[in-house]
């Protein structure tokens, strides 16, 4: 008779050869396609990207994405830049007996090569470029190490499991899946301007999460380091786990994924160390397959962050339609209340309500079994109130053209 460990390894190998639809998640008895960034969920109908292979008792998965982007942001606050962005991700999963599963995961980014000040995106704000001044109208680069994490899950039956997830860095239990991992926007090299309301904690240097899965519901709580990454993008930062988050997720069927979450974040901004934030988020993701290789994914999300300056709301609706695995159309509509666009003596200024509408397309050509090369473009219109027109001009807008190499 094979041992329990050998039985678990055989089950993982069978799942890998059966394809993504037959693979089980690392944190519970559900389809692996449900798993997104960190411990977040997406619909079970989501296509599962990645190269899978078995190595002894381990089932390994890897994928990579690299964008080469030429970015134009027009208007008095605009700028141009050519840069590279993307990610390289790998994981290893193995069974421990019949009831336990261990997963190790790593994710790296080439973003630091673009420089500390990131790249131009009108109406974006958050973090700091150099430890002295905040970034405004620019998107910060991700750190080289976006995730170095481990998880262990124990199944109590067909419906229930408990898990622990920890990492340095990692993603606490807050918000929808991080924007680079959402099917509804992952094809766009332009980050959402609502990022710091919805999912900016996805690179946190110190995370410990405990969770319970019951069927299609998941409840999880996290302790994590609240300080956002500093301007040194190649290092591993350390500090106390001084912040808390909680998230309730529900997948009512294979096409929907819903979440509501809350966080109390201690001293998130390096430039304002005495200021804490409370955050809330709710989102709904809908994904449906289109033919053999296509899909349509839509996310609607709302976020609120509160501090001594009051409460600021932001929301987005984004959607992507993949046609036959070769052409993807994507669009996003955002609205936010922001007090960082016009600073007063380096501090938060008046609250302004702004918005952005962007749309784009990418066409992929498969050049090898697991490698695709794509070429795309997007155009964005920025909506500002009349009081901001002296800073942004009457018609601020932006565009990007990009080439993408994707290994999955």
C-alpha positions in Angstrom: 0.0 0.0 0.0 1.4 3.5 -0.9 2.1 5.9 2.0 -0.2 8.9 2.6 2.5 11.2 1.3 2.9 9.1 -1.8 -0.9 9.1 -2.3 -1.0 12.9 -2.0 1.8 13.3 -4.5 0.0 11.0 -7.0 -3.2 13.1 -6.6 -1.3 16.3 -7.3 0.4 14.7 -10.4 -3.0 13.5 -11.6 -4.5 17.0 -11.2 -1.6 18.5 -13.1 -2.0 16.1 -16.1 -5.8 16.7 -16.0 -5.4 20.5 -16.7 -6.3 23.5 -14.7 -10.0 22.7 -14.4 -9.1 19.5 -12.5 -6.6 21.0 -10.1 -7.4 21.7 -6.5 -6.6 24.9 -4.7 -3.8 25.0 -2.1 -6.0 26.5 0.6 -9.2 24.3 0.3 -11.1 21.8 -1.7 -12.0 24.1 -4.7 -10.8 24.6 -8.2 -7.3 26.1 -8.5 -8.5 28.6 -11.0 -10.2 30.3 -8.1 -6.9 31.4 -6.6 -5.6 34.9 -7.5 -3.0 37.1 -5.8 -2.1 36.4 -2.2 -5.1 34.5 -0.7 -7.7 36.4 -2.7 -10.3 34.7 -4.9 -11.6 35.1 -8.4 -14.4 33.2 -10.3 -13.8 29.5 -10.8 -14.5 30.1 -14.5 -11.3 32.2 -14.9 -8.7 30.7 -17.2 -5.7 29.4 -15.2 -2.4 30.5 -16.7 0.9 28.8 -16.0 3.2 26.0 -16.9 2.7 23.0 -14.7 5.1 20.0 -14.1 5.7 17.5 -11.4 9.1 17.1 -9.6 9.1 14.3 -7.1 6.4 15.1 -4.5 6.1 18.7 -5.7 3.8 20.2 -8.3 5.5 23.2 -9.8 3.9 26.2 -11.6 5.4 29.2 -13.3 4.6 32.0 -15.6 6.1 35.3 -16.7 5.0 38.6 -18.3 7.2 41.4 -19.6 5.9 44.7 -21.1 8.0 47.2 -23.1 6.0 50.4 -22.9 6.2 53.8 -24.6 4.1 56.2 -22.4 2.8 59.7 -23.3 0.9 61.8 -20.7 -0.3 65.1 -22.3 -0.9 68.4 -20.6 1.0 70.8 -18.3 1.6 67.9 -15.8 2.3 65.3 -18.5 5.6 63.6 -19.3 6.9 60.9 -21.7 8.8 57.7 -20.8 9.8 54.4 -22.2 10.0 51.7 -19.6 9.7 47.9 -18.9 7.3 46.4 -16.4 6.0 42.9 -15.6 6.4 40.0 -13.2 8.0 36.5 -12.9 6.1 34.1 -10.7 6.7 30.5 -9.5 5.2 28.2 -6.9 5.7 24.8 -5.6 2.8 22.7 -4.0 2.9 19.4 -2.3 0.7 17.2 -0.2 1.6 16.2 3.4 -0.4 13.1 4.0 -4.1 13.1 2.9 -5.3 16.2 4.7 -2.5 18.8 4.4 -1.1 20.9 1.6 2.0 23.2 1.6 2.7 25.9 -1.0 5.7 28.1 -1.5 5.4 31.0 -3.9 7.7 33.7 -5.2 7.1 36.7 -7.5 9.6 39.2 -8.8 9.3 42.3 -10.9 11.7 44.2 -13.3 10.0 47.5 -12.3 13.0 48.9 -10.3 14.9 49.1 -13.5 12.7 52.1 -14.6 14.1 54.2 -11.7 12.7 55.3 -8.3 10.2 57.8 -9.7 8.3 55.2 -11.7 6.4 56.3 -14.9 3.9 59.0 -15.7 0.2 58.4 -15.1 -2.0 61.5 -14.7 -4.0 61.6 -11.5 -2.1 58.8 -9.9 -0.6 59.4 -6.4 0.8 57.6 -3.4 4.1 56.5 -1.8 7.3 58.5 -2.4 10.0 58.7 -5.1 13.0 59.5 -3.0 12.0 59.6 0.6 11.6 63.4 0.4 8.7 64.1 -2.0 5.5 62.2 -2.7 4.7 60.8 -6.2 2.0 62.8 -7.9 0.9 62.0 -11.5 3.2 59.1 -11.5 2.9 55.4 -10.7 5.6 54.0 -8.4 7.6 51.0 -9.5 6.9 47.7 -7.7 9.7 46.2 -5.6 12.0 43.6 -7.1 10.6 41.1 -4.5 6.8 41.3 -4.8 6.0 38.1 -2.9 8.0 35.5 -1.0 5.4 33.4 0.8 4.5 30.1 2.3 1.1 28.6 3.2 -0.1 25.4 4.9 -3.7 24.2 4.8 -5.5 21.4 6.7 -8.7 19.9 5.3 -11.3 18.8 7.8 -13.6 17.3 5.3 -15.1 17.9 1.9 -16.2 21.4 2.8 -13.9 22.8 5.5 -10.3 23.7 5.8 -8.1 26.0 7.8 -4.9 27.7 6.6 -2.0 29.9 7.6 -0.3 32.1 5.0 2.9 34.1 5.7 5.4 36.1 3.7 8.0 38.7 3.5 6.7 40.4 1.4 3.2 39.1 0.8 -0.4 40.3 0.5 -2.8 40.7 3.5 -6.5 39.9 3.4 -7.7 43.2 2.0 -9.4 44.2 -1.3 -10.0 42.4 -4.5 -7.1 40.6 -6.3 -4.3 43.0 -7.0 -4.6 44.7 -10.4 -1.7 42.9 -12.2 -3.6 39.6 -11.5 -7.1 40.6 -12.4 -8.3 39.1 -15.7 -10.4 42.3 -16.2 -7.4 44.6 -16.3 -4.2 42.5 -16.4 -3.7 43.1 -20.1 -3.4 46.8 -19.6 0.1 48.2 -18.7 -1.7 51.3 -17.2 -2.4 50.8 -13.4 -5.7 52.1 -12.0 -5.5 55.5 -10.3 -7.7 53.9 -7.6 -4.9 51.5 -6.7 -4.2 53.1 -3.3 -7.8 52.7 -2.3 -8.3 49.1 -3.4 -5.2 47.0 -3.4 -2.0 48.9 -2.6 -1.2 46.6 0.3 -0.5 43.7 -2.1 3.2 44.2 -1.5 3.5 44.4 2.3 6.8 43.6 4.0 5.5 41.2 6.7 2.2 39.3 6.6 0.6 36.6 8.7 -2.9 35.5 7.7 -5.2 32.9 9.3 -8.2 31.7 7.4 -11.1 29.3 7.3 -12.7 28.0 4.1 -16.2 26.5 4.2 -17.4 25.4 0.7 -17.6 28.6 -1.4 -17.0 31.0 1.6 -13.8 32.1 3.1 -13.1 34.2 6.2 -9.6 35.4 6.9 -7.8 37.8 9.2 -4.3 39.3 8.8 -1.6 41.0 10.8 0.8 42.9 8.6 3.3 45.7 8.4 1.4 48.8 7.4 4.3 50.9 6.0 4.2 51.0 2.3 7.5 50.0 0.5 10.2 52.7 0.6 12.2 54.2 -2.3 14.8 51.4 -2.1 13.2 48.9 -4.5 15.7 46.1 -4.3 15.8 45.4 -0.6 13.7 43.3 1.9 12.3 45.6 4.6 11.4 44.5 8.1 9.3 45.9 11.0 6.5 45.0 13.4 3.2 43.6 12.2 1.3 46.7 13.4 -1.8 46.6 11.2 -4.8 44.4 10.9 -7.2 43.3 8.1 -10.2 41.0 7.7 -11.9 39.8 4.5 -15.0 37.8 3.8 -15.2 36.2 0.3 -18.0 34.3 -1.4 -18.2 32.6 -4.8 -21.9 31.9 -5.2 -21.3 30.0 -8.5 -18.4 29.5 -10.9 -18.9 32.8 -12.6 -19.0 35.2 -9.6 -16.6 36.2 -6.9 -17.6 38.7 -4.2 -15.6 40.1 -1.3 -15.9 42.7 1.5 -12.9 43.7 3.6 -11.6 46.1 6.2 -8.2 47.2 7.4 -6.6 49.4 10.1 -3.3 50.5 8.7 -0.6 52.0 11.0 1.7 54.7 9.5 1.4 53.7 5.8 3.1 56.7 4.4 6.8 57.2 5.0 6.5 61.0 4.7 3.6 61.2 7.2 4.6 58.6 9.9 2.1 59.9 12.5 -0.9 59.4 10.2 -2.9 56.1 10.3 -5.6 55.0 8.0 -8.7 52.9 8.1 -9.7 51.3 4.8 -12.8 49.4 3.5 -13.4 47.7 0.2 -16.1 45.7 -1.6 -15.9 44.2 -5.0 -17.7 41.8 -7.4 -16.0 40.0 -10.3 -17.9 38.3 -13.1 -16.1 36.0 -15.6 -17.6 33.8 -18.3 -15.8 31.7 -20.9 -16.3 32.6 -24.6 -15.6 29.7 -26.8 -12.6 27.4 -26.4 -10.0 30.1 -25.6 -11.9 33.3 -25.0 -13.4 34.9 -21.9 -15.1 38.0 -20.7 -14.2 39.3 -17.2 -15.6 42.4 -15.4 -14.8 43.8 -12.0 -16.7 46.5 -10.1 -14.9 47.7 -6.9 -15.3 50.4 -4.3 -12.8 51.5 -1.7 -12.7 54.0 1.2 -9.7 55.3 3.1 -10.1 57.4 6.2 -7.6 59.4 8.2 -7.4 62.6 10.1 -8.2 64.4 6.9 -11.6 62.7 6.5 -12.9 59.9 4.4 -12.1 59.6 0.6 -14.0 57.2 -1.7 -13.0 55.7 -5.0 -14.5 53.2 -7.4 -13.9 51.5 -10.7 -15.6 49.3 -13.3 -13.2 47.5 -15.7 -13.7 44.8 -18.3 -11.7 42.7 -20.7 -12.9 40.5 -23.6 -10.6 37.9 -25.0 -11.6 36.8 -28.4 -10.3 33.4 -29.5 -7.1 33.7 -27.5 -5.5 36.2 -29.9 -7.2 39.6 -29.5 -8.1 41.2 -26.1 -10.2 44.4 -25.8 -10.1 46.1 -22.4 -11.6 49.3 -20.8 -11.8 50.9 -17.4 -13.8 53.7 -15.8 -12.6 55.3 -12.5 -13.7 58.0 -10.1 -11.9 59.1 -6.9 -11.8 61.7 -4.3 -8.1 62.7 -3.9 -6.4 65.2 -1.6 -2.8 64.6 -2.9 -3.0 66.1 -6.4 -2.4 69.7 -5.1 -0.2 69.6 -2.0 0.0 72.6 0.5 3.4 72.9 2.1 4.0 69.3 1.4 0.8 68.2 3.1 -2.6 67.0 1.9 -4.5 69.7 0.1 -8.1 70.3 -0.9 -10.2 67.2 -1.9 -10.8 67.1 -5.6 -13.1 64.6 -7.4 -11.4 63.3 -10.6 -11.9 60.5 -13.1 -10.3 58.5 -15.9 -11.6 56.6 -18.8 -9.2 54.3 -20.7 -9.6 51.7 -23.4 -7.2 49.5 -25.4 -6.5 46.4 -27.4 -3.7 43.8 -27.6 -3.1 41.2 -30.3 -1.1 38.1 -29.4 0.7 35.7 -31.6 1.8 32.3 -30.2 5.4 31.8 -31.1 6.0 28.6 -29.0 3.9 26.1 -27.0 3.9 28.3 -23.9 5.1 31.6 -25.3 3.0 34.5 -26.8 4.2 37.8 -28.2 1.7 40.7 -28.3 1.4 44.2 -29.5 -1.1 46.7 -28.1 -2.1 50.3 -27.5 -4.4 52.2 -25.1 -5.8 55.7 -24.9 -7.0 57.5 -21.7 -9.1 60.6 -21.1 -8.7 62.3 -17.7 -11.6 64.1 -16.1 -10.7 67.0 -13.8 -12.9 69.8 -12.3 -12.5 73.4 -13.6 -10.5 74.3 -10.5 -7.7 71.9 -11.6 -7.6 73.0 -15.3 -4.8 75.5 -14.6 -2.6 72.5 -13.5 -3.8 69.9 -15.9 -5.1 71.8 -18.9 -8.7 71.7 -20.3 -8.1 68.2 -22.0 -5.6 66.1 -20.1 -5.1 62.6 -21.7 -2.6 59.9 -22.2 -1.6 57.0 -24.5 0.6 54.0 -24.4 1.9 51.6 -27.0 3.4 48.4 -25.8 4.9 45.0 -26.7 4.4 42.0 -24.4 6.1 38.7 -24.0 4.0 36.2 -22.0 5.1 32.8 -20.9 2.3 30.6 -19.6 
